[in-house]
Amino acid sequence: MTSDAATQPVFRRKSLHEELIDAIREQIVDGRLTPGTKVPEKDLCAQYGVSRTPLREALKVLATDGLLTLEANRGAWVSKITQEDLDEVFPVMGALEALSGELACKHITDAEIRKVRTLHNEMVKYYQKRDLANYFAVNQRIHEAILAAARNDTLSSQYRSLATRVRRARYVANMTEERWAQATDEHEQIMQCLEARDGLRLSVVLKSHLENKLETVRQWLKDNDLATSTSQLPASKTSSR
C-alpha cells in the first residue's frame, strides 16, 4: 500500500542557476545594467554570493537570449537596443500576441476573465497614481494571463523567448502622458474583447497595442541618437544658431 506522501505531486523548484539567470535578466530589463556597458562580474558575484563559474554560465544563457554580448578576453557587455533589433523582434511578437488573444477567447474560463479584470483595475489605479514601475509589473501579468488562457505550450515557449527583449525596450523608453493614456485605453479595449470572447477583434487590438509600443521605443531611439550626436559636436557648432 502506497503512502499519501508517495502520491503527492512533486513541484519542481528553481535551481540556483535559474534564479541567478532570472535575477540578472531583471537587472537588464529594468535598466540597472545599462545598454552598452560592461557587466560588472565581480560586483554581481558579491551581490548574489556566487563564484565566477556559475555567474559566467548564467551570462552565456542571457547572451543566447540576445541580452548580452560575450567578447573574448573582454567579458560580457549589455546589448544595445537598436532599430534593427526592434524591427526584427516586434513584428514576430505582434503575431504571437494576436494568436494568443484569438486562442484565449476560445479557452478562457469565466473565473480567469474575472482575474484579468481584477488585474486591469489594479493597473488602472497605478496609472492614476503615475506609478510606472508597478503599472508595468501588473501590465505584464495581464499579458501573461492571456497567454496562459491560450492553452498552447508551443506558443508560450516562443512568446517567452522574445518577451524579455520587448519588455526591456519598453521599460527604457520614456512614455509621454499622451501615450500612457492611450496604452491604458487600449487595455480597456483588450478587456472588453476578452469579456465578449471576441477573438478576432482581440487579436487586432493586441497587435495594434504592440505596434504602438514599438513607435514609442522608436521615438526614444531617435531622441537618444540625436542627443548623442549633438553632444559629440564641437562647442562652437552646438552653441551656434
C-alpha positions in Angstrom: 0.0 0.0 0.0 1.5 3.3 -1.0 1.7 6.2 1.4 0.0 9.5 1.0 3.4 11.2 0.6 4.2 8.9 -2.4 1.1 10.1 -4.2 1.5 13.8 -3.6 2.5 15.9 -6.7 6.1 17.0 -6.8 6.6 20.7 -7.6 9.9 21.5 -9.2 11.7 24.4 -7.6 14.0 26.7 -9.5 17.7 25.9 -9.3 20.3 28.4 -8.2 21.4 28.6 -11.8 17.8 29.6 -12.9 17.4 32.0 -10.1 20.7 33.7 -11.0 19.6 34.0 -14.6 16.3 35.5 -13.7 17.9 38.0 -11.3 20.4 39.3 -13.8 17.8 39.3 -16.6 15.6 41.6 -14.4 18.6 44.0 -13.9 19.0 44.2 -17.7 15.3 44.7 -18.3 14.8 47.5 -15.8 17.9 49.3 -16.8 20.1 48.7 -13.7 22.5 47.2 -16.1 22.8 49.8 -18.8 22.8 49.0 -22.5 26.3 49.2 -24.0 28.1 48.8 -20.6 30.3 46.0 -19.4 28.7 43.5 -17.0 30.3 44.0 -13.5 31.0 40.4 -12.8 32.9 40.9 -9.6 30.0 43.0 -8.2 27.4 40.5 -9.3 29.3 37.7 -7.7 29.3 39.6 -4.4 25.7 40.6 -4.7 24.4 37.1 -5.3 27.0 35.2 -3.2 28.2 33.1 -6.1 31.6 32.3 -7.7 32.6 33.3 -11.2 31.8 29.9 -12.7 28.0 29.8 -12.1 27.9 33.5 -13.0 29.5 33.0 -16.3 27.2 30.1 -17.1 24.3 32.4 -16.4 25.8 35.1 -18.7 26.1 32.5 -21.5 22.3 31.9 -21.3 21.5 35.6 -21.4 23.8 36.0 -24.4 21.8 33.3 -26.2 18.7 35.3 -25.4 20.3 38.3 -27.1 20.5 40.4 -23.9 24.3 40.2 -23.7 27.3 40.1 -26.0 30.3 37.9 -25.0 33.7 39.1 -26.1 36.8 37.0 -25.8 39.2 38.4 -23.1 36.8 41.3 -22.6 33.9 39.8 -20.7 30.2 40.3 -21.1 28.5 43.5 -22.3 24.9 44.5 -22.1 23.5 44.5 -25.7 22.4 47.9 -27.0 18.8 48.4 -28.2 18.9 49.0 -31.9 16.3 49.8 -34.6 17.3 46.7 -36.4 16.6 44.6 -33.3 13.2 46.2 -32.8 12.3 45.7 -36.5 13.2 42.0 -36.1 11.5 41.2 -32.8 8.3 43.3 -32.6 6.6 42.0 -35.8 7.1 38.4 -34.6 5.9 39.3 -31.1 2.9 41.1 -32.6 1.9 37.9 -34.5 2.3 35.9 -31.3 0.2 38.4 -29.2 -2.5 38.3 -31.9 -2.6 34.5 -31.9 -2.6 34.3 -28.0 -5.7 36.6 -27.9 -7.6 34.6 -30.5 -6.9 31.3 -28.8 -7.5 32.7 -25.3 -11.1 33.7 -26.3 -11.8 30.1 -27.2 -10.5 28.6 -24.0 -10.6 31.2 -21.2 -12.9 30.5 -18.2 -15.2 33.0 -16.5 -13.0 32.8 -13.4 -9.9 33.6 -15.5 -11.7 36.6 -17.1 -12.6 37.9 -13.6 -9.0 37.5 -12.6 -7.8 39.5 -15.6 -10.4 42.2 -14.9 -9.1 42.5 -11.3 -5.6 42.9 -12.6 -6.7 45.5 -15.1 -8.4 47.5 -12.4 -5.3 47.3 -10.3 -3.2 48.5 -13.3 -5.5 51.5 -13.8 -5.0 52.5 -10.2 -1.3 52.5 -10.7 -1.8 54.6 -13.8 -3.9 57.1 -11.8 -1.1 57.3 -9.2 1.5 57.6 -12.0 3.4 54.6 -10.6 5.1 53.4 -13.7 7.1 50.5 -12.2 4.0 48.9 -10.7 1.9 49.7 -13.7 4.4 47.8 -15.9 4.5 44.9 -13.5 0.7 44.4 -13.5 0.6 45.1 -17.2 3.0 42.1 -17.7 0.8 39.9 -15.6 -2.2 40.7 -17.7 -0.4 39.7 -20.9 0.9 36.5 -19.3 -2.7 35.6 -18.1 -4.0 36.0 -21.7 -1.1 33.8 -22.9 -1.8 31.1 -20.3 -5.5 31.1 -21.3 -4.5 30.3 -24.9 -3.6 26.8 -23.7 -0.8 26.4 -26.2 2.6 25.3 -24.9 4.4 25.9 -28.2 3.0 29.5 -28.4 4.0 30.1 -24.8 7.6 28.9 -25.4 8.1 31.1 -28.5 6.4 34.1 -26.8 8.6 33.9 -23.7 11.8 33.6 -25.7 11.1 37.1 -27.1 9.1 38.7 -24.3 12.2 39.9 -22.3 13.6 41.8 -25.3 10.3 43.6 -25.8 9.9 44.3 -22.1 13.4 45.7 -21.9 12.8 48.1 -24.9 9.5 49.2 -23.5 11.0 49.8 -20.0 13.8 52.1 -21.1 11.7 54.2 -23.4 10.1 57.2 -21.9 6.3 57.2 -22.2 4.6 60.5 -22.7 1.4 61.3 -20.8 -0.5 61.0 -24.1 0.9 57.6 -24.9 0.4 56.3 -21.4 -3.3 57.3 -21.5 -3.6 55.7 -24.9 -2.0 52.5 -23.7 -4.4 52.3 -20.7 -7.3 52.9 -23.0 -6.1 50.1 -25.3 -6.0 47.8 -22.2 -9.7 48.6 -21.6 -10.4 47.5 -25.2 -8.5 44.3 -24.6 -10.6 43.6 -21.6 -13.9 44.3 -23.4 -12.8 41.9 -26.3 -11.8 39.2 -23.7 -15.1 39.5 -21.8 -17.0 39.3 -25.1 -14.8 36.4 -26.2 -14.3 38.2 -29.5 -11.1 36.5 -30.6 -10.7 38.2 -34.0 -11.2 41.6 -32.5 -8.8 40.9 -29.6 -6.1 39.7 -32.0 -6.3 43.1 -33.9 -6.3 45.2 -30.7 -3.3 43.2 -29.2 -1.3 43.6 -32.4 -2.1 47.3 -32.7 -1.2 47.7 -29.0 2.3 46.3 -29.6 2.8 48.4 -32.7 2.1 51.5 -30.7 4.6 50.4 -28.1 7.1 50.0 -30.9 6.5 53.5 -32.1 7.2 54.8 -28.6 10.5 53.0 -28.5 11.4 54.1 -32.0 10.9 57.7 -30.9 13.0 57.2 -27.8 15.8 55.8 -30.0 15.7 58.7 -32.4 15.8 61.2 -29.5 18.6 59.3 -27.9 20.6 59.2 -31.2 20.0 63.0 -31.7 21.1 63.8 -28.2 24.3 61.7 -28.6 25.1 63.3 -31.9 24.6 66.8 -30.6 26.8 66.1 -27.5 29.6 65.0 -29.8 29.6 68.2 -31.9 32.3 70.9 -31.2 31.0 73.5 -28.8 31.0 76.2 -31.5 28.5 74.2 -33.5 26.2 73.2 -30.7 26.0 76.8 -29.4 25.6 78.5 -32.8 22.1 79.3 -34.1 
